[in-house]
Amino acid sequence: MGYRILETEDIAAYLRERGHWAEAADPEVREVSDGNMNRVFLASSADGGHSLAVKQALPWVRVAGPSWPMNPDRADAEARAYEQVAKVAPDKIPAILGYDPENYALVMEDMSDLEVLRTLLNEGASYGPDTSARIGEFVAQLTFTTSDFGMPSAERKALVAASVSPELCKITEDVVLSEPYIEHEHNHWLPELAGLAAEFRSDSVLRTEVADLRHTFMTSAQALLHGDLHTGSVMVGERDGAHVVRVFDPEFSFVGPIGYDLGLYWANALVSEERARALGTSTDHADQVRLSWEAFETEFRRLWPTRVDTFFDDAYLDRFLRRVWTDSVGYAGTEIVRRIIGFAHLTDLTTLPDPAPASRRALLLGRELIVRRAELTDVESVRRLVSSLA
């Protein structure tokens, strides 16, 4: 039949065709698309007892329309990532009920009872009791089991080949790891930051360090990543009296440097800290770096004895984790910078009554994380840096 773009009125029949809806009455369907890239629909029974979500990748970026074409096969990467995570951390992702590769559509559990973490933070809520620890565990479980430590060589090579995502990786290489440091039409910033943006473009030390991080991103195939792990890709809430954390939207998934996923999450936590400072509210956000790193390191070390290649000894593990930490600090900096003077700014800052002071502090923090990442050897050194810019 071939690829077709699904509309709200198509979803009921589509779900029946795919065997996902057996109730006598058709579901009530509404579109709830919110992200930049795809369309999402919720289908619910009239009594609310049964509901699920349908997510389809469009042949363009949703928020831009046909003027920004994009291959919908990015949904293949998302389905592949969910499949890998389901093997090791099924409690940290939505339940996937089926994938339709012809129409690049995923059918999954309805998570509308949960809240997007960024939305909660912007409203002044906390991260919850163990959100960042669960994120750290998620990264460790996904990356260890898809690395050369946790996966036999032949399987690893097949995973690397299957996970190549040139179009979406190129977006990251450009939007995050080059465009904010050059003149580019995607870039924009607050008028008060024009001078600082110009300084960044002429800062040869900064540009060289970003080039180093960019090259690592392009060449370091350490493990399968989520690829876009920020507070807008995490949902939290309560189910049956227990705190729930769900990571979603891994369509940028590819095999790359482990520090990239951690760095993106840290960047969002540190920007949330600046929002809290500006509003004079709770400032526990920077501590999420510590919580996620400690959980990541603990889980990675717990898995280490199961490594398939025992040539890598415990001393090498220490060295490897130091490298992951340093990369994470640097990538946190690049994500902060691009979210302020590059493309796709963060509502954490843009919704402040006066976003300029907090944005300036965050931008300066981003630069320091990039150029001083080798000096920032532990959580306390990052905490001192954040405090020094307050």
SEROZA-72441 format. One record per residue (C-alpha): x, y, z; residue number from 1; residue in three letters; chain. Coordinates in nm, 4 decimals, padded with zeros to 6 digits. Layout:
! SEROZA-72441
REC         X         Y         Z  seq  type  mol
REC         X         Y         Z  NUM   Ala    A
...
! end
This chain:
! SEROZA-72441
REC         X         Y         Z  seq  type  mol
REC   00.0000   00.0000   00.0000    1   Met    A
REC   00.2944   00.2338   00.0624    2   Gly    A
REC   00.3619   00.5153   00.3044    3   Tyr    A
REC   00.0715   00.7433   00.3877    4   Arg    A
REC   00.0479   01.0349   00.6254    5   Ile    A
REC  -00.2057   00.9497   00.8932    6   Leu    A
REC  -00.4735   01.1998   00.9895    7   Glu    A
REC  -00.6923   01.2015   01.2984    8   Thr    A
REC  -00.9810   01.0444   01.1097    9   Glu    A
REC  -00.7587   00.7562   00.9931   10   Asp    A
REC  -00.6399   00.6365   01.3325   11   Ile    A
REC  -00.9365   00.4206   01.4378   12   Ala    A
REC  -00.9302   00.2173   01.1171   13   Ala    A
REC  -00.5516   00.2033   01.1220   14   Tyr    A
REC  -00.5464   00.0562   01.4708   15   Leu    A
REC  -00.8044  -00.2047   01.3763   16   Arg    A
REC  -00.6070  -00.2968   01.0642   17   Glu    A
REC  -00.2948  -00.3434   01.2758   18   Arg    A
REC  -00.4759  -00.5507   01.5377   19   Gly    A
REC  -00.4361  -00.2960   01.8165   20   His    A
REC  -00.8045  -00.2168   01.8719   21   Trp    A
REC  -01.0582  -00.4946   01.9294   22   Ala    A
REC  -01.3336  -00.3070   02.1121   23   Glu    A
REC  -01.6736  -00.2814   01.9440   24   Ala    A
REC  -01.6779   00.0978   01.9488   25   Ala    A
REC  -01.4148   00.3002   01.7704   26   Asp    A
REC  -01.1781   00.4983   01.9914   27   Pro    A
REC  -01.1997   00.8707   02.0394   28   Glu    A
REC  -00.8915   01.0168   01.8715   29   Val    A
REC  -00.7151   01.3486   01.9171   30   Arg    A
REC  -00.3842   01.4800   01.7926   31   Glu    A
REC  -00.1422   01.5832   02.0689   32   Val    A
REC   00.1691   01.6599   01.8628   33   Ser    A
REC   00.4064   01.8753   02.0655   34   Asp    A
REC   00.7657   01.8083   01.9565   35   Gly    A
REC   00.9521   01.9477   01.6587   36   Asn    A
REC   00.9618   01.6380   01.4416   37   Met    A
REC   00.6580   01.4073   01.4440   38   Asn    A
REC   00.2834   01.3704   01.4818   39   Arg    A
REC   00.1302   01.1975   01.7829   40   Val    A
REC  -00.2292   01.0831   01.8323   41   Phe    A
REC  -00.4075   00.9485   02.1400   42   Leu    A
REC  -00.6831   00.6915   02.0938   43   Ala    A
REC  -00.9109   00.6237   02.3927   44   Ser    A
REC  -01.2248   00.4229   02.4602   45   Ser    A
REC  -01.5301   00.6244   02.5607   46   Ala    A
REC  -01.5072   00.5074   02.9208   47   Asp    A
REC  -01.1353   00.5833   02.9401   48   Gly    A
REC  -01.0532   00.2255   03.0270   49   Gly    A
REC  -00.8345   00.1633   02.7226   50   His    A
REC  -00.6024   00.4071   02.5516   51   Ser    A
REC  -00.2852   00.4082   02.3450   52   Leu    A
REC  -00.0698   00.6421   02.1409   53   Ala    A
REC   00.0304   00.6450   01.7747   54   Val    A
REC   00.3436   00.8314   01.6709   55   Lys    A
REC   00.4296   00.8815   01.3038   56   Gln    A
REC   00.7426   01.0260   01.1478   57   Ala    A
REC   00.6618   01.2747   00.8736   58   Leu    A
REC   00.8719   01.3268   00.5582   59   Pro    A
REC   00.9636   01.6688   00.6936   60   Trp    A
REC   01.0235   01.8452   01.0244   61   Val    A
REC   00.6740   01.8953   01.1641   62   Arg    A
REC   00.7226   02.2488   01.2927   63   Val    A
REC   00.8766   02.3639   00.9634   64   Ala    A
REC   00.6613   02.1741   00.7155   65   Gly    A
REC   00.7662   02.0604   00.3658   66   Pro    A
REC   01.0250   02.3405   00.3466   67   Ser    A
REC   01.2511   02.1264   00.5702   68   Trp    A
REC   01.2350   01.7736   00.4263   69   Pro    A
REC   01.3432   01.4855   00.6495   70   Met    A
REC   01.3502   01.1145   00.5759   71   Asn    A
REC   01.0823   00.9448   00.7888   72   Pro    A
REC   01.3058   00.6404   00.8299   73   Asp    A
REC   01.4292   00.8098   01.1485   74   Arg    A
REC   01.1438   00.6118   01.3044   75   Ala    A
REC   01.3437   00.2950   01.2311   76   Asp    A
REC   01.6175   00.4258   01.4632   77   Ala    A
REC   01.3633   00.4989   01.7338   78   Glu    A
REC   01.2087   00.1519   01.7092   79   Ala    A
REC   01.5544  -00.0077   01.7141   80   Arg    A
REC   01.6510   00.1901   02.0256   81   Ala    A
REC   01.3329   00.0907   02.2058   82   Tyr    A
REC   01.4007  -00.2726   02.1158   83   Glu    A
REC   01.7487  -00.2555   02.2685   84   Gln    A
REC   01.6360  -00.0746   02.5835   85   Val    A
REC   01.3462  -00.3150   02.6328   86   Ala    A
REC   01.6015  -00.5938   02.6799   87   Lys    A
REC   01.7780  -00.4249   02.9714   88   Val    A
REC   01.5606  -00.1429   03.1100   89   Ala    A
REC   01.1964  -00.2037   03.0133   90   Pro    A
REC   01.0763  -00.0111   03.3189   91   Asp    A
REC   01.2306   00.3120   03.1885   92   Lys    A
REC   01.0609   00.3398   02.8471   93   Ile    A
REC   00.7001   00.3323   02.7279   94   Pro    A
REC   00.5637  -00.0115   02.6392   95   Ala    A
REC   00.5873  -00.0503   02.2616   96   Ile    A
REC   00.2919  -00.2414   02.1184   97   Leu    A
REC   00.4052  -00.2479   01.7580   98   Gly    A
REC   00.6065  -00.0802   01.4846   99   Tyr    A
REC   00.4865  -00.0305   01.1259  100   Asp    A
REC   00.8000   00.0229   00.9125  101   Pro    A
REC   00.5969   00.0912   00.5984  102   Glu    A
REC   00.4287   00.3933   00.7541  103   Asn    A
REC   00.7060   00.4728   01.0043  104   Tyr    A
REC   00.4550   00.4576   01.2865  105   Ala    A
REC   00.4892   00.3342   01.6443  106   Leu    A
REC   00.1976   00.2220   01.8598  107   Val    A
REC   00.2755   00.2504   02.2283  108   Met    A
REC   00.1279   00.2933   02.5720  109   Glu    A
REC  -00.0564   00.6152   02.6456  110   Asp    A
REC   00.1545   00.8210   02.8877  111   Met    A
REC  -00.0868   01.1108   02.9213  112   Ser    A
REC  -00.1196   01.0357   03.2923  113   Asp    A
REC   00.2462   01.1402   03.3250  114   Leu    A
REC   00.4015   01.4856   03.2871  115   Glu    A
REC   00.6945   01.6019   03.0765  116   Val    A
REC   00.9783   01.6732   03.3183  117   Leu    A
REC   01.0601   02.0109   03.1621  118   Arg    A
REC   00.7010   02.1264   03.2043  119   Thr    A
REC   00.7026   02.0355   03.5725  120   Leu    A
REC   01.0363   02.2064   03.6337  121   Leu    A
REC   00.9197   02.5223   03.4589  122   Asn    A
REC   00.6176   02.5242   03.6888  123   Glu    A
REC   00.8457   02.5134   03.9921  124   Gly    A
REC   00.8210   02.1437   04.0805  125   Ala    A
REC   01.1196   01.9327   04.1787  126   Ser    A
REC   01.2713   01.6446   03.9852  127   Tyr    A
REC   01.1048   01.3895   04.2068  128   Gly    A
REC   01.2660   01.1380   04.4417  129   Pro    A
REC   01.4837   00.9439   04.1988  130   Asp    A
REC   01.4374   01.0800   03.8465  131   Thr    A
REC   01.8005   01.1669   03.7794  132   Ser    A
REC   01.9229   00.8414   03.9307  133   Ala    A
REC   01.6919   00.6493   03.6984  134   Arg    A
REC   01.8268   00.8503   03.4041  135   Ile    A
REC   02.1827   00.7650   03.5026  136   Gly    A
REC   02.0900   00.3981   03.5267  137   Glu    A
REC   01.9134   00.4161   03.1904  138   Phe    A
REC   02.2255   00.5510   03.0200  139   Val    A
REC   02.4479   00.2905   03.1864  140   Ala    A
REC   02.2206  -00.0009   03.1022  141   Gln    A
REC   02.1734   00.1000   02.7387  142   Leu    A
REC   02.5348   00.1918   02.6727  143   Thr    A
REC   02.7092  -00.0924   02.8558  144   Phe    A
REC   02.5006  -00.3608   02.6888  145   Thr    A
REC   02.5540  -00.2116   02.3409  146   Thr    A
REC   02.9258  -00.1440   02.3856  147   Ser    A
REC   03.2236  -00.3682   02.3160  148   Asp    A
REC   03.2197  -00.4455   02.6876  149   Phe    A
REC   02.8680  -00.5875   02.6924  150   Gly    A
REC   02.8053  -00.7205   02.3420  151   Met    A
REC   02.9940  -00.9845   02.1408  152   Pro    A
REC   03.2029  -00.8359   01.8607  153   Ser    A
REC   02.9999  -00.9681   01.5681  154   Ala    A
REC   02.6723  -00.8468   01.7192  155   Glu    A
REC   02.8300  -00.5091   01.7920  156   Arg    A
REC   02.9448  -00.4656   01.4340  157   Lys    A
REC   02.5953  -00.5494   01.3105  158   Ala    A
REC   02.4426  -00.2990   01.5546  159   Leu    A
REC   02.6818  -00.0251   01.4463  160   Val    A
REC   02.5983  -00.0879   01.0803  161   Ala    A
REC   02.2229  -00.0967   01.1420  162   Ala    A
REC   02.2280   00.2163   01.3574  163   Ser    A
REC   02.3984   00.4506   01.1138  164   Val    A
REC   02.1834   00.7644   01.1020  165   Ser    A
REC   02.3607   01.0118   00.8727  166   Pro    A
REC   02.0764   01.2614   00.8352  167   Glu    A
REC   02.0012   01.3036   01.2047  168   Leu    A
REC   02.3669   01.2894   01.3080  169   Cys    A
REC   02.4351   01.5662   01.0583  170   Lys    A
REC   02.1689   01.7779   01.2294  171   Ile    A
REC   02.3500   01.7368   01.5619  172   Thr    A
REC   02.6917   01.7975   01.4065  173   Glu    A
REC   02.5603   02.1207   01.2579  174   Asp    A
REC   02.2976   02.2573   01.4981  175   Val    A
REC   02.4758   02.1673   01.8221  176   Val    A
REC   02.8427   02.1345   01.7302  177   Leu    A
REC   02.9186   02.4027   01.4732  178   Ser    A
REC   02.6452   02.6538   01.3833  179   Glu    A
REC   02.6423   02.8515   01.7138  180   Pro    A
REC   03.0106   02.9361   01.6557  181   Tyr    A
REC   02.9699   03.0679   01.2998  182   Ile    A
REC   02.7366   03.2996   01.1137  183   Glu    A
REC   02.4300   03.0902   01.0305  184   His    A
REC   02.0641   03.1532   00.9531  185   Glu    A
REC   01.9507   02.9086   01.2228  186   His    A
REC   02.1114   03.1123   01.4996  187   Asn    A
REC   01.9207   03.3710   01.6993  188   His    A
REC   01.9544   03.5266   02.0426  189   Trp    A
REC   01.8264   03.7927   02.2747  190   Leu    A
REC   01.9403   04.1444   02.1781  191   Pro    A
REC   02.1259   04.1720   02.5083  192   Glu    A
REC   02.3428   03.8734   02.4107  193   Leu    A
REC   02.4529   03.9966   02.0681  194   Ala    A
REC   02.7978   04.0983   02.1917  195   Gly    A
REC   02.8558   03.7676   02.3685  196   Leu    A
REC   02.7396   03.5715   02.0643  197   Ala    A
REC   02.9914   03.7623   01.8517  198   Ala    A
REC   03.2658   03.6889   02.1047  199   Glu    A
REC   03.1885   03.3180   02.0860  200   Phe    A
REC   03.2166   03.3258   01.7071  201   Arg    A
REC   03.5609   03.4844   01.7266  202   Ser    A
REC   03.6881   03.2806   02.0231  203   Asp    A
REC   03.9532   03.0546   01.8689  204   Ser    A
REC   04.0088   02.8579   02.1901  205   Val    A
REC   03.6385   02.7833   02.2245  206   Leu    A
REC   03.6024   02.6901   01.8570  207   Arg    A
REC   03.8957   02.4483   01.8763  208   Thr    A
REC   03.7512   02.2755   02.1806  209   Glu    A
REC   03.4109   02.2463   02.0145  210   Val    A
REC   03.5821   02.1054   01.7055  211   Ala    A
REC   03.7393   01.8405   01.9270  212   Asp    A
REC   03.4013   01.7477   02.0744  213   Leu    A
REC   03.2468   01.7471   01.7283  214   Arg    A
REC   03.5129   01.5103   01.5965  215   His    A
REC   03.4626   01.2789   01.8937  216   Thr    A
REC   03.0887   01.2806   01.8237  217   Phe    A
REC   03.1557   01.1890   01.4611  218   Met    A
REC   03.4097   00.9129   01.5235  219   Thr    A
REC   03.3654   00.7594   01.8699  220   Ser    A
REC   03.1273   00.4650   01.8281  221   Ala    A
REC   03.1235   00.3618   02.1941  222   Gln    A
REC   02.7633   00.2515   02.2390  223   Ala    A
REC   02.4043   00.2980   02.1291  224   Leu    A
REC   02.2732   00.6341   02.2521  225   Leu    A
REC   01.9337   00.7903   02.2979  226   His    A
REC   02.0784   01.0858   02.1073  227   Gly    A
REC   01.8428   01.3580   02.2340  228   Asp    A
REC   01.8202   01.2996   02.6085  229   Leu    A
REC   01.6873   01.6190   02.7652  230   His    A
REC   01.4162   01.7070   03.0157  231   Thr    A
REC   01.1642   01.7239   02.7310  232   Gly    A
REC   01.2347   01.3559   02.6551  233   Ser    A
REC   01.1495   01.2364   03.0062  234   Val    A
REC   00.8051   01.1859   03.1571  235   Met    A
REC   00.7447   01.1378   03.5280  236   Val    A
REC   00.4553   01.0768   03.7587  237   Gly    A
REC   00.2922   00.8366   04.0035  238   Glu    A
REC   00.1395   00.4983   03.9263  239   Arg    A
REC   00.0050   00.2710   04.1979  240   Asp    A
REC   00.1834   00.4793   04.4587  241   Gly    A
REC   00.5254   00.4473   04.2934  242   Ala    A
REC   00.7340   00.7133   04.1216  243   His    A
REC   00.7528   00.6461   03.7465  244   Val    A
REC   01.0200   00.7664   03.5016  245   Val    A
REC   00.9852   00.7075   03.1278  246   Arg    A
REC   01.2391   00.8073   02.8633  247   Val    A
REC   01.0928   00.8540   02.5156  248   Phe    A
REC   01.1654   00.9941   02.1677  249   Asp    A
REC   01.4996   00.8208   02.0904  250   Pro    A
REC   01.4713   00.8942   01.7175  251   Glu    A
REC   01.8186   01.0525   01.7151  252   Phe    A
REC   01.9574   00.7205   01.8395  253   Ser    A
REC   02.2926   00.6167   01.6934  254   Phe    A
REC   02.6174   00.4576   01.8074  255   Val    A
REC   02.8346   00.7340   01.9505  256   Gly    A
REC   03.0154   00.8704   02.2584  257   Pro    A
REC   02.8421   00.7818   02.5856  258   Ile    A
REC   02.9103   01.1260   02.7289  259   Gly    A
REC   02.6780   01.2860   02.4765  260   Tyr    A
REC   02.3617   01.1483   02.6395  261   Asp    A
REC   02.4756   01.2398   02.9896  262   Leu    A
REC   02.5917   01.5825   02.8753  263   Gly    A
REC   02.2556   01.6721   02.7235  264   Leu    A
REC   02.0747   01.5796   03.0429  265   Tyr    A
REC   02.3215   01.7771   03.2545  266   Trp    A
REC   02.2895   02.0823   03.0321  267   Ala    A
REC   01.9163   02.0899   03.0861  268   Asn    A
REC   01.9584   02.0490   03.4615  269   Ala    A
REC   02.2074   02.3366   03.4748  270   Leu    A
REC   01.9816   02.5624   03.2675  271   Val    A
REC   01.6937   02.4746   03.5016  272   Ser    A
REC   01.9205   02.5881   03.7846  273   Glu    A
REC   01.9553   02.9283   03.6199  274   Glu    A
REC   01.5791   02.9535   03.5852  275   Arg    A
REC   01.5344   02.8725   03.9531  276   Ala    A
REC   01.7948   03.1325   04.0523  277   Arg    A
REC   01.6219   03.3959   03.8415  278   Ala    A
REC   01.2878   03.3210   04.0066  279   Leu    A
REC   01.4326   03.2867   04.3555  280   Gly    A
REC   01.2999   02.9334   04.3916  281   Thr    A
REC   01.4562   02.5967   04.4785  282   Ser    A
REC   01.8078   02.5480   04.3430  283   Thr    A
REC   01.8447   02.1707   04.3641  284   Asp    A
REC   01.8818   02.1372   03.9880  285   His    A
REC   02.2625   02.1373   03.9699  286   Ala    A
REC   02.2666   01.8439   04.2101  287   Asp    A
REC   02.1041   01.6365   03.9367  288   Gln    A
REC   02.4483   01.6140   03.7750  289   Val    A
REC   02.5758   01.4334   04.0838  290   Arg    A
REC   02.2724   01.2085   04.1172  291   Leu    A
REC   02.2732   01.0977   03.7549  292   Ser    A
REC   02.6514   01.0485   03.7422  293   Trp    A
REC   02.6629   00.8465   04.0631  294   Glu    A
REC   02.3823   00.6220   03.9397  295   Ala    A
REC   02.5460   00.5868   03.5978  296   Phe    A
REC   02.8851   00.4975   03.7430  297   Glu    A
REC   02.7400   00.2585   03.9997  298   Thr    A
REC   02.5360   00.0725   03.7403  299   Glu    A
REC   02.8201   00.0636   03.4852  300   Phe    A
REC   03.0526  -00.0815   03.7491  301   Arg    A
REC   02.7859  -00.3319   03.8554  302   Arg    A
REC   02.7626  -00.4564   03.4972  303   Leu    A
REC   03.1392  -00.4603   03.4443  304   Trp    A
REC   03.1993  -00.8198   03.5674  305   Pro    A
REC   02.9700  -00.9410   03.2851  306   Thr    A
REC   03.1937  -00.7940   03.0127  307   Arg    A
REC   03.2503  -01.0250   02.7181  308   Val    A
REC   03.6127  -00.9215   02.6573  309   Asp    A
REC   03.8027  -00.9618   02.9837  310   Thr    A
REC   04.1182  -00.8023   02.8405  311   Phe    A
REC   03.9673  -00.4746   02.9581  312   Phe    A
REC   04.0567  -00.4850   03.3269  313   Asp    A
REC   03.9379  -00.2796   03.6238  314   Asp    A
REC   04.2158  -00.0238   03.5788  315   Ala    A
REC   04.0947   00.0377   03.2260  316   Tyr    A
REC   03.7389   00.0830   03.3541  317   Leu    A
REC   03.8589   00.3676   03.5759  318   Asp    A
REC   04.0277   00.5342   03.2796  319   Arg    A
REC   03.7248   00.4819   03.0566  320   Phe    A
REC   03.4837   00.6339   03.3079  321   Leu    A
REC   03.7099   00.9381   03.3505  322   Arg    A
REC   03.6922   00.9887   02.9749  323   Arg    A
REC   03.3140   00.9558   02.9754  324   Val    A
REC   03.2929   01.2137   03.2564  325   Trp    A
REC   03.5109   01.4626   03.0674  326   Thr    A
REC   03.3154   01.4175   02.7447  327   Asp    A
REC   02.9884   01.4621   02.9346  328   Ser    A
REC   03.1024   01.7936   03.0818  329   Val    A
REC   03.2024   01.9209   02.7380  330   Gly    A
REC   02.8824   01.8135   02.5662  331   Tyr    A
REC   02.6799   01.9730   02.8445  332   Ala    A
REC   02.8495   02.2994   02.7532  333   Gly    A
REC   02.7741   02.2681   02.3820  334   Thr    A
REC   02.4091   02.1929   02.4496  335   Glu    A
REC   02.3760   02.4985   02.6752  336   Ile    A
REC   02.5353   02.7252   02.4145  337   Val    A
REC   02.3219   02.6059   02.1261  338   Arg    A
REC   02.0034   02.6416   02.3318  339   Arg    A
REC   02.0751   03.0116   02.3864  340   Ile    A
REC   02.2423   03.1440   02.0703  341   Ile    A
REC   02.1729   02.8603   01.8274  342   Gly    A
REC   01.8582   02.6806   01.7135  343   Phe    A
REC   01.5642   02.5628   01.9313  344   Ala    A
REC   01.5863   02.7666   02.2505  345   His    A
REC   01.4732   02.6368   02.5896  346   Leu    A
REC   01.1451   02.7477   02.7441  347   Thr    A
REC   01.3234   02.7249   03.0806  348   Asp    A
REC   01.4790   03.0600   02.9879  349   Leu    A
REC   01.2495   03.2092   02.7229  350   Thr    A
REC   00.9476   03.2090   02.9577  351   Thr    A
REC   01.1249   03.4079   03.2309  352   Leu    A
REC   00.9971   03.7638   03.2865  353   Pro    A
REC   01.3483   03.8870   03.2005  354   Asp    A
REC   01.5411   03.6023   03.0350  355   Pro    A
REC   01.8589   03.7986   02.9585  356   Ala    A
REC   02.0518   03.7758   03.2914  357   Pro    A
REC   01.9918   03.4022   03.3364  358   Ala    A
REC   02.0676   03.3378   02.9698  359   Ser    A
REC   02.3965   03.5266   02.9972  360   Arg    A
REC   02.5014   03.3283   03.3045  361   Arg    A
REC   02.4104   03.0017   03.1377  362   Ala    A
REC   02.5948   03.0969   02.8212  363   Leu    A
REC   02.9116   03.1780   03.0161  364   Leu    A
REC   02.8733   02.8515   03.2061  365   Leu    A
REC   02.8469   02.6646   02.8777  366   Gly    A
REC   03.1734   02.8109   02.7546  367   Arg    A
REC   03.3565   02.7231   03.0756  368   Glu    A
REC   03.2292   02.3653   03.0673  369   Leu    A
REC   03.3647   02.3273   02.7148  370   Ile    A
REC   03.7078   02.4850   02.7516  371   Val    A
REC   03.7771   02.3678   03.1085  372   Arg    A
REC   03.6300   02.0198   03.0882  373   Arg    A
REC   03.9703   01.8553   03.1493  374   Ala    A
REC   04.0084   02.0565   03.4733  375   Glu    A
REC   03.6563   01.9870   03.5965  376   Leu    A
REC   03.7348   01.6406   03.7226  377   Thr    A
REC   03.4436   01.5777   03.9581  378   Asp    A
REC   03.0970   01.6909   04.0578  379   Val    A
REC   03.2251   01.9323   04.3211  380   Glu    A
REC   03.4360   02.1213   04.0664  381   Ser    A
REC   03.1284   02.1666   03.8469  382   Val    A
REC   02.9271   02.2820   04.1470  383   Arg    A
REC   03.1925   02.5432   04.2342  384   Arg    A
REC   03.1899   02.6670   03.8745  385   Leu    A
REC   02.8117   02.7072   03.8780  386   Val    A
REC   02.8290   02.8961   04.2081  387   Ser    A
REC   03.1045   03.1264   04.0831  388   Ser    A
REC   02.8810   03.2508   03.8014  389   Leu    A
REC   02.5771   03.3140   04.0210  390   Ala    A
! end
